[in-house]
Amino acid sequence: MPPELPGDDLPASQQPDRPSAVALSYAAKNKAPIVVAKGYGEVADAIVQRARDSGLYVHASPDLVKLLMQVDLDVQIPPELYVAVAEVLAWLYQLDNDSIRNLDV
């Protein structure tokens, strides 16, 4: 685990302006996606780079990230965030389907 940086102990709403990132994981056995990684600054950069290196799409949504940063690690997102996260997942699903259709042409 990287060393704590100044401001890491502040609530997400009071964090200084620096990059932030949250990684979610979803398995059908779970009721909702789980926060599997989150961080600010260099940690956020590493989360984004690891996702890209793994071939995952990285979606920029600062307002949603601020809300997700308030969720503890290894905890399902709260029901209040279901719609917002579902909209992103639906958009990604559509993007993936469009890409597959374009390959079939």
Backbone as JSON, one array per atom type, in Angstrom:
{
  "sequence": "MPPELPGDDLPASQQPDRPSAVALSYAAKNKAPIVVAKGYGEVADAIVQRARDSGLYVHASPDLVKLLMQVDLDVQIPPELYVAVAEVLAWLYQLDNDSIRNLDV",
  "N": [[0.85, -1.17, 0.0], [0.62, 2.2, -0.89], [2.26, 5.05, 0.67], [0.41, 7.18, 2.92], [-1.0, 10.17, 1.7], [-1.02, 13.75, 2.1], [-4.2, 14.85, 3.05], [-5.52, 12.49, 2.49], [-7.07, 11.48, 4.53], [-9.3, 13.01, 4.57], [-12.83, 13.57, 3.98], [-14.34, 12.61, 0.84], [-15.63, 14.78, -0.36], [-14.15, 16.9, 0.5], [-11.65, 16.66, -0.5], [-8.5, 17.68, -1.88], [-7.99, 19.22, -5.13], [-7.1, 16.81, -7.09], [-6.22, 14.05, -9.17], [-8.63, 11.41, -9.14], [-9.81, 8.06, -8.72], [-11.94, 5.23, -9.15], [-12.46, 1.77, -8.98], [-14.69, -0.68, -10.05], [-16.21, -3.87, -9.53], [-18.22, -6.45, -10.8], [-20.18, -9.24, -10.2], [-22.45, -11.77, -11.11], [-23.42, -13.14, -8.91], [-23.51, -11.31, -6.91], [-25.46, -8.68, -5.44], [-25.02, -6.07, -6.19], [-22.57, -3.92, -7.84], [-19.17, -3.94, -6.61], [-16.86, -1.92, -4.83], [-13.61, -2.13, -5.66], [-11.17, -0.93, -5.8], [-9.73, 2.23, -5.04], [-8.64, 5.62, -5.07], [-6.45, 8.52, -4.77], [-4.47, 10.89, -6.65], [-1.3, 9.59, -7.32], [-2.06, 6.97, -6.81], [-4.59, 6.88, -7.99], [-3.83, 7.32, -10.65], [-2.42, 4.93, -11.08], [-4.47, 3.04, -10.83], [-6.08, 3.66, -13.05], [-4.21, 3.23, -15.12], [-3.68, 0.49, -14.81], [-6.19, -0.58, -15.39], [-6.44, 0.17, -18.1], [-4.22, -1.2, -19.16], [-5.18, -3.74, -18.85], [-7.06, -3.87, -20.76], [-9.5, -2.75, -20.25], [-12.26, -0.49, -20.41], [-12.06, 2.9, -19.58], [-13.99, 5.12, -17.89], [-14.71, 8.5, -17.64], [-16.08, 10.26, -15.11], [-16.43, 12.6, -13.1], [-18.28, 13.49, -11.07], [-19.67, 11.14, -10.36], [-17.52, 9.59, -9.5], [-16.74, 11.03, -7.21], [-18.89, 10.44, -5.52], [-18.68, 7.64, -5.38], [-16.23, 7.38, -4.13], [-16.81, 7.61, -1.5], [-17.68, 5.18, -0.68], [-16.76, 2.3, 1.1], [-13.88, 0.15, 0.61], [-14.24, -3.05, -0.94], [-16.95, -3.23, -0.55], [-20.38, -3.33, -1.44], [-21.89, -1.07, -3.78], [-24.08, 1.55, -2.7], [-27.73, 1.48, -2.75], [-28.61, 3.99, -3.63], [-26.87, 4.7, -5.63], [-27.27, 2.94, -7.68], [-28.74, 3.5, -10.1], [-27.18, 5.46, -11.42], [-24.72, 4.09, -11.8], [-25.67, 1.89, -13.24], [-26.48, 3.15, -15.59], [-24.02, 3.87, -16.73], [-22.91, 1.3, -17.05], [-24.78, 0.2, -18.85], [-24.36, 1.83, -21.05], [-21.7, 1.13, -21.64], [-22.09, -1.57, -22.28], [-23.65, -1.32, -24.59], [-21.8, 0.01, -26.23], [-19.87, -1.99, -26.44], [-21.38, -3.98, -27.77], [-21.89, -2.64, -30.19], [-19.29, -2.49, -31.19], [-18.75, -5.19, -31.63], [-20.67, -5.78, -33.58], [-19.69, -4.21, -35.67], [-17.41, -5.59, -36.31], [-18.45, -7.83, -37.52], [-19.2, -7.06, -40.03]],
  "CA": [[0.0, 0.0, 0.0], [1.44, 3.41, -0.91], [2.13, 5.87, 1.88], [-0.7, 8.13, 2.93], [-0.67, 11.5, 1.24], [-1.82, 14.77, 2.79], [-5.58, 14.95, 2.58], [-6.14, 11.18, 2.3], [-8.02, 11.2, 5.6], [-10.45, 13.9, 4.43], [-13.95, 13.03, 3.2], [-14.2, 12.83, -0.6], [-16.12, 16.11, -0.72], [-13.18, 17.91, 0.92], [-10.34, 16.32, -1.05], [-7.92, 18.68, -2.77], [-8.15, 18.9, -6.55], [-6.1, 15.92, -7.66], [-6.93, 12.96, -9.84], [-9.22, 10.36, -8.3], [-10.31, 6.95, -9.52], [-12.6, 4.13, -8.45], [-12.66, 0.58, -9.81], [-15.82, -1.51, -9.62], [-16.3, -5.23, -10.03], [-19.58, -6.96, -10.65], [-20.4, -10.66, -10.48], [-23.89, -12.05, -11.05], [-23.79, -13.63, -7.58], [-23.66, -10.15, -6.02], [-26.62, -7.83, -5.68], [-24.59, -4.81, -6.79], [-21.11, -3.83, -8.02], [-18.35, -3.75, -5.41], [-15.7, -1.06, -4.98], [-12.44, -2.98, -5.46], [-9.98, -0.07, -5.69], [-10.02, 3.66, -5.11], [-7.51, 6.4, -4.58], [-6.18, 9.86, -5.28], [-3.11, 11.16, -7.1], [-0.56, 8.5, -7.95], [-2.86, 5.75, -6.7], [-5.61, 6.98, -9.04], [-3.16, 7.1, -11.93], [-2.11, 3.51, -11.18], [-5.74, 2.33, -11.06], [-6.46, 3.9, -14.45], [-3.24, 2.57, -16.0], [-3.88, -0.96, -14.72], [-7.41, -0.88, -16.14], [-6.12, 0.27, -19.53], [-3.32, -2.31, -19.49], [-6.01, -4.95, -18.85], [-8.01, -3.78, -21.86], [-10.79, -2.28, -19.76], [-12.61, 0.87, -20.76], [-12.03, 3.83, -18.44], [-15.02, 6.14, -18.07], [-14.49, 9.69, -16.81], [-17.31, 10.83, -14.56], [-15.98, 13.13, -11.81], [-19.33, 13.53, -10.05], [-19.92, 9.78, -9.91], [-16.34, 9.17, -8.74], [-16.82, 11.66, -5.88], [-19.85, 9.67, -4.72], [-18.16, 6.29, -5.17], [-15.1, 7.46, -3.21], [-17.35, 7.55, -0.14], [-17.99, 3.77, -0.4], [-15.6, 1.57, 1.58], [-13.37, -0.92, -0.24], [-14.85, -4.38, -0.82], [-18.35, -3.06, -0.15], [-21.27, -3.06, -2.57], [-22.35, 0.31, -3.88], [-25.41, 1.7, -2.07], [-28.85, 1.57, -3.69], [-28.74, 5.35, -4.18], [-25.99, 4.84, -6.79], [-27.59, 1.91, -8.67], [-29.15, 4.05, -11.39], [-26.03, 6.12, -12.05], [-23.77, 3.06, -12.23], [-26.35, 1.11, -14.27], [-26.45, 3.92, -16.84], [-22.67, 3.72, -17.28], [-22.77, -0.08, -17.5], [-25.61, 0.02, -20.05], [-23.67, 2.52, -22.13], [-20.55, 0.29, -22.0], [-22.63, -2.76, -22.93], [-24.03, -0.9, -25.94], [-20.55, 0.28, -26.93], [-19.28, -3.3, -26.73], [-22.19, -4.62, -28.81], [-21.65, -1.93, -31.45], [-17.97, -2.89, -31.65], [-18.87, -6.56, -32.14], [-21.42, -5.7, -34.84], [-18.81, -3.64, -36.69], [-16.48, -6.64, -36.71], [-19.17, -8.81, -38.32], [-19.54, -6.49, -41.34]],
  "C": [[0.9, 1.24, 0.0], [1.27, 4.21, 0.37], [0.96, 6.82, 1.77], [-0.21, 9.49, 2.49], [-1.5, 12.51, 2.0], [-3.22, 14.86, 2.2], [-6.27, 13.62, 2.41], [-7.2, 10.88, 3.35], [-9.25, 12.1, 5.55], [-11.58, 13.2, 3.7], [-13.78, 13.4, 1.72], [-14.61, 14.24, -1.0], [-15.12, 17.21, -0.37], [-11.78, 17.64, 0.38], [-9.81, 17.45, -1.92], [-8.11, 18.25, -4.23], [-6.95, 18.1, -7.04], [-6.85, 14.75, -8.26], [-7.47, 11.95, -8.83], [-9.78, 9.29, -9.22], [-10.93, 5.9, -8.61], [-12.75, 2.98, -9.43], [-13.78, -0.24, -9.19], [-15.69, -2.89, -10.22], [-17.72, -5.71, -9.82], [-19.62, -8.43, -11.06], [-21.89, -10.92, -10.28], [-24.33, -12.52, -9.66], [-24.01, -12.5, -6.58], [-24.87, -9.33, -6.41], [-26.24, -6.56, -6.43], [-23.08, -4.84, -7.01], [-20.42, -3.52, -6.69], [-17.19, -2.81, -5.75], [-14.46, -1.9, -4.65], [-11.13, -2.19, -5.38], [-10.44, 1.38, -5.75], [-8.81, 4.41, -4.57], [-7.4, 7.74, -5.26], [-4.74, 9.94, -5.79], [-2.48, 9.98, -7.8], [-1.33, 7.18, -7.88], [-3.94, 5.74, -7.77], [-5.0, 6.72, -10.4], [-2.85, 5.62, -12.14], [-3.37, 2.68, -11.44], [-6.14, 2.45, -12.52], [-5.52, 3.16, -15.39], [-3.43, 1.05, -15.98], [-5.14, -1.39, -15.49], [-7.13, -0.86, -17.64], [-5.23, -0.87, -19.98], [-4.08, -3.63, -19.58], [-7.05, -4.94, -19.96], [-9.39, -3.32, -21.43], [-11.02, -0.83, -20.19], [-12.61, 1.71, -19.48], [-13.0, 4.96, -18.74], [-14.75, 7.3, -17.11], [-15.83, 10.28, -16.39], [-16.99, 11.38, -13.16], [-17.05, 13.15, -10.72], [-19.62, 12.15, -9.48], [-18.73, 9.28, -9.08], [-16.37, 9.77, -7.34], [-17.77, 10.88, -4.96], [-19.31, 8.28, -4.39], [-16.97, 6.28, -4.2], [-15.56, 7.37, -1.75], [-17.7, 6.11, 0.27], [-16.7, 3.08, 0.03], [-15.17, 0.51, 0.57], [-14.05, -2.25, 0.09], [-16.28, -4.34, -0.3], [-19.17, -2.77, -1.4], [-21.68, -1.59, -2.58], [-23.74, 0.41, -3.26], [-26.5, 1.83, -3.12], [-29.01, 2.95, -4.34], [-27.88, 5.55, -5.43], [-26.3, 3.83, -7.89], [-27.88, 2.5, -10.04], [-27.97, 4.67, -12.12], [-25.03, 5.1, -12.59], [-24.39, 2.21, -13.34], [-26.33, 1.83, -15.61], [-25.08, 3.8, -17.51], [-22.48, 2.31, -17.82], [-23.58, -0.36, -18.76], [-24.94, 0.67, -21.25], [-22.46, 1.69, -22.59], [-21.0, -0.98, -22.72], [-23.0, -2.45, -24.37], [-22.79, -0.65, -26.79], [-19.89, -1.02, -27.35], [-20.05, -4.01, -27.83], [-21.99, -3.96, -30.16], [-20.3, -2.33, -32.03], [-18.01, -4.29, -32.26], [-19.6, -6.56, -33.48], [-20.54, -5.17, -35.96], [-17.78, -4.66, -37.16], [-17.14, -7.65, -37.64], [-19.46, -8.32, -39.74], [-18.65, -7.03, -42.41]]
}
